[in-house]
Amino acid sequence: MTIIEMLQQSSILTILGVATVFGFIALMVFCIGLVGKIINRTGKKQPLEKGVVLPETVAAITAAVSEYRKSKE
């Protein structure tokens, strides 16, 4: 096998590898978009605005930190 043949074969494998990765990423983007549309149609709650924290979340975190500190004493 000459160096030219080896370079041709490695070029083909490289192109096939890049095409496979690109195709997989394109499929993932399509699936994520489809799932997003399905979720929006089912009427689920929209995500909160950035920086907004529910009081229940704050209470749960506070309780968890308190229990952790008690267990370390």
C-alpha positions as CSV (number, residue, x, y, z in Angstrom):
1,M,0.0,0.0,0.0
2,T,1.5,3.3,-1.1
3,I,1.4,6.5,0.8
4,I,-1.1,8.0,-1.7
5,E,-3.5,5.1,-1.2
6,M,-3.1,5.4,2.6
7,L,-3.9,9.2,2.4
8,Q,-6.9,8.5,0.2
9,Q,-8.2,5.9,2.5
10,S,-7.7,8.1,5.6
11,S,-9.4,11.0,3.8
12,I,-12.4,8.9,3.1
13,L,-12.6,7.7,6.7
14,T,-12.2,11.3,8.0
15,I,-15.0,12.5,5.8
16,L,-17.3,9.6,6.8
17,G,-16.6,10.2,10.4
18,V,-17.3,14.0,10.2
19,A,-20.5,13.3,8.2
20,T,-21.6,10.7,10.8
21,V,-21.1,13.2,13.7
22,F,-22.8,16.0,11.8
23,G,-25.8,13.8,11.0
24,F,-26.1,12.7,14.6
25,I,-26.0,16.2,15.9
26,A,-28.5,17.3,13.3
27,L,-30.8,14.4,14.4
28,M,-30.4,15.5,18.1
29,V,-31.3,19.1,17.3
30,F,-34.4,17.9,15.4
31,C,-35.5,15.6,18.2
32,I,-35.0,18.3,20.9
33,G,-37.0,20.8,18.8
34,L,-39.8,18.2,18.4
35,V,-39.9,17.5,22.1
36,G,-40.0,21.2,22.8
37,K,-43.0,21.6,20.5
38,I,-44.8,18.6,22.1
39,I,-44.2,20.0,25.5
40,N,-45.6,23.4,24.5
41,R,-48.7,21.9,23.0
42,T,-49.5,19.8,26.2
43,G,-49.8,23.1,28.1
44,K,-47.2,22.4,30.7
45,K,-45.9,25.3,32.8
46,Q,-43.4,27.5,31.1
47,P,-40.0,27.8,32.7
48,L,-39.6,30.6,35.2
49,E,-37.9,33.8,34.2
50,K,-34.2,33.9,34.8
51,G,-33.4,34.8,38.4
52,V,-36.9,34.0,39.8
53,V,-36.9,31.5,42.7
54,L,-40.0,30.0,44.2
55,P,-40.5,30.3,48.0
56,E,-40.9,26.5,48.2
57,T,-37.4,26.1,46.6
58,V,-35.9,28.5,49.1
59,A,-37.5,26.7,52.0
60,A,-36.3,23.3,50.7
61,I,-32.7,24.5,50.3
62,T,-32.8,26.2,53.8
63,A,-34.1,23.0,55.4
64,A,-31.4,20.9,53.6
65,V,-28.6,23.2,54.7
66,S,-29.9,23.2,58.3
67,E,-30.1,19.4,58.4
68,Y,-26.6,19.2,56.9
69,R,-25.2,21.5,59.5
70,K,-26.9,19.6,62.3
71,S,-25.4,16.3,61.1
72,K,-21.9,17.8,61.1
73,E,-22.0,19.1,64.7
